[in-house]
Amino acid sequence: MFNVLAAAWALFLGMALLMVGNGMQGTLLGVRGEIEGFSTLEMSFVMSAYFAGFLGGSKLAPEMIRRVGHVRVFAALASFISAILILYPAITQPWAWVLLRVLIGFCFSGVYVTAESWLNNSVTNERRGQALSLYMIVQMSGVLAAQALLVTGDPSGFVLFIIPSVLVSMSFAPILLSATPTPAFETTKPMSLLRLYQSSPLGCVGIFLVGGVYSAQFGMASVYASQIGFSVREVAIFVGAIYLGGLILQFPIGWLSDRLDRRLMILGAAALGGVVCILGLLPDPSLALLCVAAFVLGGMANPLYPLLIAYTNDYLDYEDMSAASGGLIFIFGLGAIAGPLAIGVLIGWLGPMGFWVFLGVLMLALAAYAGYRMTRRASPDRDEYGQYIPITPTTHAVTLDAAQEWLQEQAEEEEQQSATADGTDDTDTRAAG
């Protein structure tokens, strides 16, 4: 891990600054929207708009990179992000925030594609597994650090919007000045959604539901916390608990998923995440109680994304995995767009408790569907399992493709070593005879 960090520290530093900026603006808008008197429905459109832009960027950014190159795309999109962060407090109208969120989602998607391409090109295949783990830690740590920065200023002013703008601007330097050569960029023709669903119904349905859960956590958690009267410090603690759970529990859940029936892991994680939402429905819950619920929910929900991808890959040939990853990301994006809109309507009907109702229903629905699928299909042999890849939903298909290539090479090396060992044993046996 230290060798990976030494080889690509500039890229990791740049990505950490980007994640701090992104995580800070996501929570800050929820708090500022409450101050400005935006309705819950208006904020749900604002939060959903980010994922609409992000999905569009994942489709269009690769073509932009092929046409003008990584450096120009990264510099242009990151500049737009820095400018948009300053415009939020200058134009405090819901319609303006919706447009700005679409644009900033598009820009962040393109920036991630560019940065991840560089990162994947900067490490050898032998160290790619450590690089992926470190990348996930950097992403989650950046979002957690962003919550701590929220208490450094007044959300009704400009300072808290200037801080992420400056951090994003600073992220240009380590990435653009890195000595790592610009990689070639290739894309894979996507698999049709019908074929993808036929290959893994649970993977498709599950990734759609997880998209709704993730976007609700990322976009509406701060809206919910502001509505129940939390201070800025308490909002930051509550939102931070969600990401801390995702960071800490990602690895043990991934380790178990490589050794147990993945559907059982999906069912268990979704069921536990759904049940813990009951804590949020108790009358006058304390901050500590809500943080426990948030920690467990984040710890169960965030690992479900790579867990469902790993489960889907268990039923695919290697040559189809890259094509399937693009389809899964698209389905996730659809769920992420719908999530804030649905939760906004529920909060309008039920009040703040609609936040927990929505998350609980989606998690329990995923658990129920996983249980149903276990009765319809046999699990693949344990020997045919792919390896769990620790990634977050913001990871682009370019990193998924690189991770799958690394896993395939690891599997081939293990097969060769096993075959060599068997051949040696046979030779020794014949010689002894």
ChimeraX attribute file (.defattr): number of C-alpha atoms within 10 A of each C-alpha:
attribute: neighborCount
match mode: 1-to-1
recipient: residues
	/A:1	13
	/A:2	10
	/A:3	12
	/A:4	19
	/A:5	17
	/A:6	10
	/A:7	16
	/A:8	22
	/A:9	17
	/A:10	21
	/A:11	25
	/A:12	25
	/A:13	20
	/A:14	22
	/A:15	26
	/A:16	24
	/A:17	25
	/A:18	28
	/A:19	27
	/A:20	26
	/A:21	28
	/A:22	23
	/A:23	25
	/A:24	25
	/A:25	23
	/A:26	21
	/A:27	26
	/A:28	23
	/A:29	23
	/A:30	26
	/A:31	26
	/A:32	22
	/A:33	24
	/A:34	18
	/A:35	12
	/A:36	13
	/A:37	10
	/A:38	16
	/A:39	14
	/A:40	26
	/A:41	18
	/A:42	18
	/A:43	25
	/A:44	27
	/A:45	21
	/A:46	27
	/A:47	30
	/A:48	28
	/A:49	27
	/A:50	29
	/A:51	29
	/A:52	20
	/A:53	23
	/A:54	26
	/A:55	23
	/A:56	20
	/A:57	25
	/A:58	25
	/A:59	15
	/A:60	14
	/A:61	24
	/A:62	20
	/A:63	15
	/A:64	15
	/A:65	20
	/A:66	14
	/A:67	11
	/A:68	10
	/A:69	17
	/A:70	25
	/A:71	15
	/A:72	15
	/A:73	22
	/A:74	23
	/A:75	17
	/A:76	13
	/A:77	20
	/A:78	24
	/A:79	16
	/A:80	16
	/A:81	27
	/A:82	22
	/A:83	17
	/A:84	19
	/A:85	25
	/A:86	19
	/A:87	17
	/A:88	19
	/A:89	21
	/A:90	11
	/A:91	12
	/A:92	14
	/A:93	14
	/A:94	17
	/A:95	13
	/A:96	13
	/A:97	25
	/A:98	20
	/A:99	14
	/A:100	22
	/A:101	27
	/A:102	22
	/A:103	23
	/A:104	27
	/A:105	24
	/A:106	26
	/A:107	27
	/A:108	25
	/A:109	26
	/A:110	29
	/A:111	25
	/A:112	23
	/A:113	27
	/A:114	27
	/A:115	20
	/A:116	23
	/A:117	21
	/A:118	23
	/A:119	26
	/A:120	20
	/A:121	18
	/A:122	21
	/A:123	19
	/A:124	13
	/A:125	18
	/A:126	11
	/A:127	13
	/A:128	22
	/A:129	21
	/A:130	18
	/A:131	25
	/A:132	21
	/A:133	15
	/A:134	18
	/A:135	23
	/A:136	20
	/A:137	18
	/A:138	21
	/A:139	23
	/A:140	24
	/A:141	19
	/A:142	22
	/A:143	25
	/A:144	24
	/A:145	19
	/A:146	26
	/A:147	26
	/A:148	15
	/A:149	16
	/A:150	23
	/A:151	16
	/A:152	12
	/A:153	14
	/A:154	13
	/A:155	19
	/A:156	16
	/A:157	12
	/A:158	16
	/A:159	15
	/A:160	22
	/A:161	26
	/A:162	17
	/A:163	23
	/A:164	26
	/A:165	24
	/A:166	16
	/A:167	19
	/A:168	25
	/A:169	21
	/A:170	17
	/A:171	22
	/A:172	22
	/A:173	15
	/A:174	17
	/A:175	25
	/A:176	20
	/A:177	10
	/A:178	16
	/A:179	11
	/A:180	17
	/A:181	9
	/A:182	17
	/A:183	15
	/A:184	12
	/A:185	16
	/A:186	12
	/A:187	14
	/A:188	15
	/A:189	12
	/A:190	16
	/A:191	17
	/A:192	12
	/A:193	16
	/A:194	12
	/A:195	12
	/A:196	21
	/A:197	17
	/A:198	11
	/A:199	17
	/A:200	21
	/A:201	17
	/A:202	23
	/A:203	24
	/A:204	23
	/A:205	21
	/A:206	29
	/A:207	28
	/A:208	25
	/A:209	24
	/A:210	29
	/A:211	29
	/A:212	27
	/A:213	27
	/A:214	23
	/A:215	26
	/A:216	30
	/A:217	26
	/A:218	18
	/A:219	28
	/A:220	29
	/A:221	24
	/A:222	27
	/A:223	28
	/A:224	26
	/A:225	23
	/A:226	21
	/A:227	15
	/A:228	13
	/A:229	10
	/A:230	17
	/A:231	13
	/A:232	23
	/A:233	14
	/A:234	18
	/A:235	27
	/A:236	26
	/A:237	20
	/A:238	25
	/A:239	26
	/A:240	26
	/A:241	24
	/A:242	26
	/A:243	24
	/A:244	20
	/A:245	24
	/A:246	24
	/A:247	24
	/A:248	15
	/A:249	18
	/A:250	26
	/A:251	16
	/A:252	10
	/A:253	20
	/A:254	21
	/A:255	14
	/A:256	13
	/A:257	21
	/A:258	19
	/A:259	12
	/A:260	12
	/A:261	17
	/A:262	25
	/A:263	22
	/A:264	15
	/A:265	22
	/A:266	28
	/A:267	23
	/A:268	18
	/A:269	24
	/A:270	26
	/A:271	22
	/A:272	19
	/A:273	26
	/A:274	27
	/A:275	17
	/A:276	20
	/A:277	24
	/A:278	14
	/A:279	17
	/A:280	23
	/A:281	16
	/A:282	12
	/A:283	8
	/A:284	9
	/A:285	12
	/A:286	11
	/A:287	15
	/A:288	12
	/A:289	15
	/A:290	20
	/A:291	22
	/A:292	18
	/A:293	25
	/A:294	30
	/A:295	26
	/A:296	25
	/A:297	29
	/A:298	28
	/A:299	25
	/A:300	27
	/A:301	29
	/A:302	26
	/A:303	28
	/A:304	27
	/A:305	27
	/A:306	20
	/A:307	29
	/A:308	25
	/A:309	24
	/A:310	24
	/A:311	25
	/A:312	24
	/A:313	25
	/A:314	22
	/A:315	17
	/A:316	15
	/A:317	9
	/A:318	15
	/A:319	11
	/A:320	16
	/A:321	23
	/A:322	24
	/A:323	19
	/A:324	27
	/A:325	25
	/A:326	25
	/A:327	22
	/A:328	27
	/A:329	24
	/A:330	20
	/A:331	22
	/A:332	26
	/A:333	26
	/A:334	19
	/A:335	24
	/A:336	31
	/A:337	25
	/A:338	23
	/A:339	30
	/A:340	32
	/A:341	24
	/A:342	20
	/A:343	26
	/A:344	28
	/A:345	16
	/A:346	20
	/A:347	20
	/A:348	15
	/A:349	11
	/A:350	11
	/A:351	15
	/A:352	22
	/A:353	20
	/A:354	21
	/A:355	27
	/A:356	25
	/A:357	19
	/A:358	22
	/A:359	27
	/A:360	24
	/A:361	17
	/A:362	24
	/A:363	28
	/A:364	20
	/A:365	19
	/A:366	26
	/A:367	25
	/A:368	14
	/A:369	17
	/A:370	25
	/A:371	17
	/A:372	13
	/A:373	16
	/A:374	15
	/A:375	8
	/A:376	8
	/A:377	8
	/A:378	8
	/A:379	15
	/A:380	13
	/A:381	9
	/A:382	13
	/A:383	8
	/A:384	10
	/A:385	20
	/A:386	20
	/A:387	22
	/A:388	24
	/A:389	24
	/A:390	25
	/A:391	26
	/A:392	20
	/A:393	17
	/A:394	14
	/A:395	17
	/A:396	21
	/A:397	22
	/A:398	22
	/A:399	19
	/A:400	21
	/A:401	20
	/A:402	20
	/A:403	24
	/A:404	21
	/A:405	18
	/A:406	18
	/A:407	20
	/A:408	16
	/A:409	14
	/A:410	16
	/A:411	14
	/A:412	12
	/A:413	12
	/A:414	12
	/A:415	12
	/A:416	12
	/A:417	12
	/A:418	12
	/A:419	12
	/A:420	12
	/A:421	12
	/A:422	12
	/A:423	12
	/A:424	12
	/A:425	12
	/A:426	12
	/A:427	12
	/A:428	11
	/A:429	10
	/A:430	9
	/A:431	8
	/A:432	7
	/A:433	6
